[in-house]
Amino acid sequence: MAADWLVSRGAAAGIALCAAASVWTALPGVAAAQSAGETGAAPAGRAAPANQAGPTLRATSVCIDQEIADRLAVKRRRRQVVDRLFVKQARHELSLVGGYYVSDLFSSTYALGASYTYHMTENTAVELAGALTHANADLIGALEGERNMVLEDDYAQVRFLESLLVWSPVYGKLRLGGQVMRFDIHLDAGVGVIDSPTSRGAAGAAGLGVKLFAGRAFAIRLDARDHIYRQELLAERFIVNDFSFTLGLSLFLPMRN
């Protein structure tokens, strides 16, 4: 702030000197003396030439150009000294999440998970995520009755393991309760495997998420993700889209930018 004040005072002083010089040069006597000094003659009683306004306009334009240049220089210095408040590049992110799991063929239930993310740049990262839920079969009792078939385990665990690429195209800030907080919006996509009584094999994943940064080492994250895989139930095969909506807390290492 002190440096900006000094620069602005100096710019104002320079503009004042330029303006004074412009007025001084515009005076008829001074203009005549300058003209006589250049030509070697001192014409007496001659009026100032009509085009004497030319030097004044040129001097004024120089003052204005110098003022603009000084302001731009101050802005450039401000941009150089202001750092990004939350840096993700080359940092490790550890997350714990929990939320709601919506299944195509089963009832909705809980979801718990954890993930490790390495941020290669501010906008790109790779993530390894795991999640745990269960197959809640409350809604398929009618199917069991029609086909005289019963699931061996209608509360079996379902485990996901996924490898994702993460891209954060949007970064911004918002005001909450009088405080300014940073956030980003990220997209993720990848592949993984699923282990459950009704499905064992490859799965695809794609999602959208938001991270709200607190301090320099923590973030609150909200994720919505679609899990696409093949599921076999009651002797039939389906391609399902199961959605998970989770809220979690992330820790960034090292804990300083």
C-alpha positions as CSV (number, residue, x, y, z in Angstrom):
1,M,0.0,0.0,0.0
2,A,2.8,2.4,0.8
3,A,4.6,1.6,-2.5
4,D,1.3,2.3,-4.4
5,W,0.8,5.6,-2.5
6,L,4.4,6.7,-3.4
7,V,4.0,5.8,-7.0
8,S,0.6,7.6,-7.3
9,R,2.1,10.7,-5.6
10,G,5.1,10.6,-7.9
11,A,2.8,10.2,-11.0
12,A,0.7,13.2,-9.8
13,A,3.8,15.3,-9.3
14,G,5.1,14.4,-12.7
15,I,1.8,15.3,-14.3
16,A,1.8,18.7,-12.5
17,L,5.3,19.5,-13.7
18,C,4.3,18.5,-17.3
19,A,1.2,20.8,-17.0
20,A,3.3,23.7,-15.7
21,A,5.8,23.2,-18.5
22,S,3.0,23.2,-21.0
23,V,1.6,26.5,-19.7
24,W,5.0,28.1,-19.6
25,T,5.7,27.0,-23.1
26,A,2.4,28.4,-24.3
27,L,3.2,31.9,-23.1
28,P,3.8,34.3,-26.1
29,G,7.1,35.7,-24.7
30,V,8.6,32.3,-23.9
31,A,7.5,31.0,-27.3
32,A,9.1,34.0,-29.1
33,A,12.3,33.6,-27.1
34,Q,12.5,29.9,-27.9
35,S,11.9,30.7,-31.5
36,A,14.6,33.4,-31.5
37,G,17.0,31.1,-29.8
38,E,16.6,28.5,-32.4
39,T,16.9,30.8,-35.4
40,G,19.6,33.1,-33.9
41,A,17.3,36.2,-34.3
42,A,15.1,38.0,-31.7
43,P,12.3,39.7,-33.6
44,A,10.8,42.5,-31.6
45,G,7.2,43.4,-31.4
46,R,6.2,40.3,-33.4
47,A,3.0,38.5,-32.2
48,A,3.1,34.9,-31.3
49,P,2.5,32.6,-34.3
50,A,-1.0,31.2,-34.7
51,N,0.3,27.6,-34.6
52,Q,1.9,28.1,-31.2
53,A,-0.8,25.8,-29.7
54,G,1.0,22.8,-31.3
55,P,3.7,22.4,-28.5
56,T,1.1,22.8,-25.8
57,L,-1.1,20.0,-27.3
58,R,2.0,17.8,-27.7
59,A,3.1,18.4,-24.1
60,T,-0.4,17.7,-22.8
61,S,-0.6,14.5,-24.7
62,V,2.8,13.4,-23.3
63,C,1.5,14.1,-19.8
64,I,-1.7,12.0,-20.4
65,D,0.4,9.2,-21.9
66,Q,2.7,9.2,-18.9
67,E,-0.2,9.1,-16.5
68,I,-1.7,6.1,-18.2
69,A,1.7,4.3,-18.3
70,D,2.2,4.9,-14.6
71,R,-1.2,3.5,-13.8
72,L,-0.6,0.4,-15.9
73,A,2.8,-0.1,-14.2
74,V,1.1,0.0,-10.7
75,K,-1.5,-2.6,-11.9
76,R,1.2,-4.9,-13.3
77,R,3.1,-4.7,-10.0
78,R,-0.1,-5.6,-8.1
79,R,-0.7,-8.6,-10.2
80,Q,2.8,-9.8,-9.7
81,V,2.7,-9.7,-5.9
82,V,-0.8,-11.2,-5.4
83,D,-0.5,-15.0,-5.1
84,R,-3.2,-17.5,-5.6
85,L,-4.5,-18.1,-2.1
86,F,-5.1,-21.8,-2.5
87,V,-2.6,-23.7,-4.6
88,K,-3.4,-27.3,-5.7
89,Q,-0.5,-28.0,-8.1
90,A,1.9,-30.8,-6.9
91,R,-0.2,-31.5,-3.8
92,H,-1.8,-34.6,-2.5
93,E,-5.5,-34.7,-1.5
94,L,-6.9,-37.2,0.9
95,S,-10.7,-37.3,1.1
96,L,-13.4,-39.1,3.2
97,V,-17.0,-38.9,1.8
98,G,-20.4,-40.2,2.6
99,G,-23.9,-39.8,1.2
100,Y,-26.7,-41.3,-0.8
101,Y,-26.6,-44.2,-3.4
102,V,-29.4,-44.5,-5.9
103,S,-29.5,-47.9,-7.6
104,D,-31.4,-48.9,-10.8
105,L,-32.5,-52.3,-9.6
106,F,-32.3,-52.0,-5.8
107,S,-33.5,-49.6,-3.2
108,S,-31.6,-46.4,-2.5
109,T,-29.3,-46.6,0.5
110,Y,-26.1,-45.1,2.0
111,A,-22.6,-44.9,0.4
112,L,-19.3,-44.4,2.2
113,G,-16.0,-43.8,0.4
114,A,-12.4,-42.5,0.4
115,S,-10.1,-41.2,-2.3
116,Y,-6.6,-40.1,-3.0
117,T,-6.0,-37.4,-5.6
118,Y,-2.7,-36.1,-7.0
119,H,-2.9,-32.6,-8.6
120,M,-0.6,-32.4,-11.5
121,T,-1.6,-28.8,-12.3
122,E,-4.1,-26.3,-11.0
123,N,-6.7,-27.7,-13.4
124,T,-5.8,-31.4,-13.9
125,A,-5.5,-34.3,-11.5
126,V,-5.7,-38.1,-11.2
127,E,-7.8,-39.8,-8.5
128,L,-8.1,-43.3,-7.1
129,A,-11.4,-43.7,-5.3
130,G,-13.1,-46.5,-3.4
131,A,-16.7,-46.8,-2.2
132,L,-18.8,-49.2,-0.1
133,T,-22.6,-49.6,-0.2
134,H,-25.0,-52.6,-0.1
135,A,-27.7,-54.2,-2.2
136,N,-30.9,-53.2,-0.6
137,A,-33.5,-55.6,-2.2
138,D,-36.7,-54.4,-0.5
139,L,-38.3,-53.5,-3.9
140,I,-37.8,-56.8,-5.7
141,G,-40.0,-59.0,-3.5
142,A,-42.7,-59.0,-6.2
143,L,-40.2,-60.3,-8.8
144,E,-39.1,-63.0,-6.5
145,G,-42.7,-64.2,-6.0
146,E,-43.5,-64.2,-9.7
147,R,-40.4,-66.3,-10.6
148,N,-40.2,-68.5,-7.5
149,M,-36.7,-67.3,-7.0
150,V,-35.1,-65.8,-3.9
151,L,-31.9,-63.9,-3.6
152,E,-29.3,-65.6,-1.5
153,D,-28.3,-62.3,0.2
154,D,-30.6,-59.3,0.0
155,Y,-28.2,-57.1,2.1
156,A,-24.9,-58.0,0.4
157,Q,-22.1,-55.5,0.3
158,V,-21.2,-53.7,-3.0
159,R,-17.6,-52.4,-3.4
160,F,-16.3,-50.0,-6.1
161,L,-12.7,-49.2,-7.0
162,E,-12.3,-46.5,-9.7
163,S,-9.4,-44.6,-11.4
164,L,-10.4,-41.2,-12.6
165,L,-9.1,-38.2,-14.5
166,V,-10.2,-34.9,-13.0
167,W,-10.4,-31.6,-14.8
168,S,-11.3,-28.3,-13.1
169,P,-12.3,-25.7,-15.7
170,V,-14.0,-23.2,-13.3
171,Y,-12.3,-21.5,-10.4
172,G,-13.8,-18.6,-8.5
173,K,-14.8,-17.0,-5.2
174,L,-18.0,-16.2,-3.3
175,R,-19.0,-14.4,-0.1
176,L,-20.4,-16.4,2.7
177,G,-21.3,-14.7,6.0
178,G,-19.0,-11.8,5.4
179,Q,-16.0,-14.0,4.3
180,V,-14.7,-14.5,0.8
181,M,-14.1,-18.2,0.0
182,R,-12.6,-19.9,-3.0
183,F,-14.2,-22.8,-4.9
184,D,-13.8,-24.8,-8.1
185,I,-16.0,-27.0,-10.2
186,H,-14.5,-30.2,-11.6
187,L,-15.5,-32.9,-14.0
188,D,-14.2,-36.5,-13.7
189,A,-14.3,-39.6,-15.8
190,G,-12.7,-43.0,-15.6
191,V,-13.0,-46.8,-15.3
192,G,-13.0,-49.2,-12.4
193,V,-14.2,-52.5,-11.1
194,I,-17.2,-53.5,-9.0
195,D,-17.5,-56.4,-6.6
196,S,-21.0,-57.5,-5.6
197,P,-23.2,-60.7,-5.6
198,T,-24.9,-59.5,-8.8
199,S,-22.0,-58.1,-10.7
200,R,-18.2,-58.7,-11.0
201,G,-16.4,-56.8,-13.7
202,A,-15.5,-53.5,-15.3
203,A,-17.4,-50.3,-14.7
204,G,-17.4,-46.8,-16.1
205,A,-17.7,-43.7,-14.1
206,A,-18.4,-40.0,-14.8
207,G,-19.3,-37.2,-12.5
208,L,-19.4,-33.5,-11.5
209,G,-18.2,-32.0,-8.3
210,V,-17.6,-28.8,-6.4
211,K,-14.9,-28.0,-3.8
212,L,-15.1,-25.2,-1.4
213,F,-11.6,-24.3,0.1
214,A,-11.2,-23.4,3.7
215,G,-7.8,-22.1,4.8
216,R,-4.8,-23.4,3.0
217,A,-5.1,-27.2,3.6
218,F,-8.8,-28.2,3.8
219,A,-11.7,-28.3,1.4
220,I,-15.4,-29.4,1.5
221,R,-16.3,-31.4,-1.5
222,L,-19.7,-32.3,-3.0
223,D,-19.8,-34.9,-5.8
224,A,-22.4,-36.5,-8.0
225,R,-21.2,-39.5,-9.9
226,D,-22.7,-42.0,-12.4
227,H,-21.6,-45.7,-12.2
228,I,-22.2,-47.6,-15.4
229,Y,-21.9,-51.4,-15.4
230,R,-23.6,-54.7,-16.1
231,Q,-25.7,-56.4,-13.4
232,E,-27.3,-59.8,-13.3
233,L,-30.4,-60.2,-11.3
234,L,-32.9,-63.2,-11.3
235,A,-31.4,-64.8,-14.4
236,E,-31.5,-61.5,-16.4
237,R,-28.7,-59.1,-17.3
238,F,-29.0,-55.3,-17.3
239,I,-26.8,-52.3,-18.1
240,V,-27.4,-50.1,-15.1
241,N,-26.7,-46.4,-14.2
242,D,-26.3,-46.1,-10.4
243,F,-25.8,-42.6,-9.0
244,S,-24.0,-41.6,-5.9
245,F,-24.3,-38.2,-4.2
246,T,-21.7,-37.6,-1.5
247,L,-20.4,-34.9,0.8
248,G,-16.9,-35.0,2.2
249,L,-13.8,-33.4,3.7
250,S,-10.5,-33.2,2.0
251,L,-7.0,-32.6,3.4
252,F,-4.2,-31.3,1.2
253,L,-0.6,-32.3,1.8
254,P,1.7,-30.5,2.3
255,M,-0.5,-28.4,4.5
256,R,1.0,-25.1,3.2
257,N,0.9,-23.8,-0.4
